[in-house]
Amino acid sequence: MIAIAAAAALVASLLQGVPAGPVGAKTLEQGSQSNVDAGRQVVVRTDAEWARLWQEHGGERPRPTVNFATDMVLGVFTGSRPTAGYRVEILSLAPRDGRLVVRYREVVPGREAMTAQIITSAYHLVVAPKAAADVTFEKVTQDK
C-alpha cells in the first residue's frame, strides 16, 4: 500500500504544472472570470482570430502563444452567471461523420450549495492539432 501511495505521489509531482485537457488537446486556460459575457463555443484557426478573441476574453493579459501552422484553439464560454460555482470543461475531441466533435459539460452549483454572490463567466480554452474538418460542439448533460 505504501508503494502505491509513493507511486501516485511521484506521478502527481511529475504532472504538477502540466495543464490537463482532453486526449489530443492541452488546456491553455480554464477558469470562472472571462470577459466574454455571452455563452458561445469558438474555433480559432489563425493568429489574427486568436488576438481578437484573447483581447475580448483576457484584455491586456499576455496571450498564450499558439503555433497555428499545426494547431488550433477550441473554447467554450458559458457567459455570465449570477454566482460562483459554475464551471465548464471540454471533455473530449473525436472525429465523427467527417467532423470533429468537441464534447463539453457545464457544472452548475446545486440548489443547496453555498456560493458567493458574484457574477462569473466560466470558460475552457484548449489547443488541439489543426483540423480542416468542420467542428461541432456537443453539450453533455449530467444526470443527478
C-alpha positions as CSV (number, residue, x, y, z in Angstrom):
1,M,0.0,0.0,0.0
2,I,2.9,2.4,0.8
3,A,4.4,1.7,-2.6
4,I,1.2,2.6,-4.4
5,A,0.9,5.8,-2.5
6,A,4.5,6.7,-3.3
7,A,4.0,6.0,-7.0
8,A,0.9,8.1,-7.0
9,A,2.8,11.0,-5.3
10,L,5.6,10.7,-7.9
11,V,3.1,10.8,-10.8
12,A,1.3,13.8,-9.3
13,S,4.6,15.6,-8.8
14,L,5.7,14.9,-12.4
15,L,2.3,16.2,-13.7
16,Q,2.3,19.3,-11.5
17,G,2.1,22.3,-13.7
18,V,1.2,20.3,-16.8
19,P,-2.2,21.6,-18.0
20,A,-4.8,18.9,-18.2
21,G,-7.2,18.6,-21.1
22,P,-9.0,16.1,-23.3
23,V,-6.8,13.5,-25.0
24,G,-5.3,15.1,-28.1
25,A,-5.6,18.6,-26.6
26,K,-3.9,20.7,-23.9
27,T,-5.6,23.2,-21.7
28,L,-4.4,26.8,-22.4
29,E,-6.6,28.3,-19.7
30,Q,-9.6,27.4,-17.7
31,G,-11.5,29.4,-15.0
32,S,-14.5,31.4,-14.0
33,Q,-13.6,35.0,-14.8
34,S,-13.7,35.6,-18.5
35,N,-14.6,39.0,-20.0
36,V,-16.8,37.1,-22.6
37,D,-20.3,37.9,-21.3
38,A,-22.3,35.8,-23.8
39,G,-22.2,32.0,-24.0
40,R,-20.6,30.6,-27.0
41,Q,-18.2,28.0,-28.5
42,V,-15.2,29.0,-30.6
43,V,-12.9,27.6,-33.1
44,V,-9.8,29.7,-33.7
45,R,-7.5,28.8,-36.7
46,T,-5.4,32.0,-37.2
47,D,-3.3,34.3,-35.1
48,A,-5.5,37.2,-36.0
49,E,-8.6,35.4,-34.8
50,W,-6.7,34.5,-31.6
51,A,-5.6,38.0,-31.0
52,R,-9.2,39.3,-31.3
53,L,-10.6,36.5,-29.0
54,W,-7.9,37.0,-26.4
55,Q,-8.4,40.8,-26.3
56,E,-12.1,40.2,-25.6
57,H,-11.5,37.4,-23.1
58,G,-8.3,38.3,-21.3
59,G,-7.9,42.0,-22.0
60,E,-4.4,43.2,-21.6
61,R,-3.0,40.0,-20.1
62,P,-0.3,38.3,-22.1
63,R,-1.7,36.0,-24.8
64,P,-0.5,32.3,-24.8
65,T,1.5,31.5,-27.9
66,V,-0.1,29.1,-30.3
67,N,1.5,27.7,-33.5
68,F,-1.4,28.0,-35.9
69,A,0.6,26.2,-38.7
70,T,0.0,22.9,-36.7
71,D,-2.6,23.8,-34.0
72,M,-5.9,25.5,-33.4
73,V,-7.7,26.8,-30.3
74,L,-11.1,25.4,-29.2
75,G,-13.1,27.1,-26.5
76,V,-16.3,27.1,-24.6
77,F,-17.6,30.2,-22.7
78,T,-20.7,29.9,-20.5
79,G,-21.4,33.6,-20.5
80,S,-22.4,35.5,-17.3
81,R,-23.8,33.5,-14.4
82,P,-25.2,35.0,-11.1
83,T,-23.0,33.2,-8.6
84,A,-19.7,31.4,-8.1
85,G,-19.7,27.6,-8.5
86,Y,-20.2,27.4,-12.3
87,R,-17.6,25.6,-14.3
88,V,-17.2,24.4,-17.9
89,E,-14.9,21.6,-19.1
90,I,-14.0,20.3,-22.6
91,L,-14.2,16.5,-22.1
92,S,-13.2,15.1,-25.5
93,L,-12.4,15.6,-29.1
94,A,-13.4,12.9,-31.6
95,P,-13.9,12.6,-35.4
96,R,-17.5,11.7,-36.3
97,D,-19.0,11.7,-39.8
98,G,-16.3,13.9,-41.3
99,R,-16.5,16.4,-38.5
100,L,-14.5,17.0,-35.3
101,V,-16.9,16.7,-32.3
102,V,-16.0,18.6,-29.2
103,R,-17.9,17.3,-26.1
104,Y,-18.1,19.6,-23.1
105,R,-20.1,19.9,-19.9
106,E,-21.2,22.8,-17.7
107,V,-21.1,22.1,-14.0
108,V,-23.8,24.1,-12.2
109,P,-23.9,24.5,-8.4
110,G,-26.6,22.6,-6.6
111,R,-29.7,24.2,-5.2
112,E,-28.4,23.9,-1.6
113,A,-24.8,24.9,-2.4
114,M,-23.4,27.9,-0.6
115,T,-22.0,30.1,-3.3
116,A,-20.5,33.6,-3.4
117,Q,-22.9,36.2,-4.8
118,I,-20.6,37.3,-7.6
119,I,-21.1,37.4,-11.4
120,T,-18.9,34.8,-13.0
121,S,-18.2,33.7,-16.6
122,A,-16.7,30.2,-16.8
123,Y,-14.5,29.2,-19.8
124,H,-12.2,26.5,-21.0
125,L,-9.7,27.0,-23.8
126,V,-7.6,24.2,-25.3
127,V,-5.1,23.9,-28.1
128,A,-5.5,20.9,-30.4
129,P,-4.0,19.6,-33.6
130,K,-5.3,21.7,-36.5
131,A,-8.2,20.0,-38.3
132,A,-9.6,21.1,-41.7
133,A,-12.9,19.4,-40.8
134,D,-15.9,21.3,-39.6
135,V,-16.0,21.4,-35.8
136,T,-19.2,20.9,-33.8
137,F,-19.8,21.2,-30.1
138,E,-21.9,18.8,-28.1
139,K,-23.0,19.6,-24.6
140,V,-23.1,16.6,-22.3
141,T,-25.8,16.8,-19.7
142,Q,-25.3,15.4,-16.2
143,D,-27.8,13.1,-14.6
144,K,-28.1,13.8,-10.9
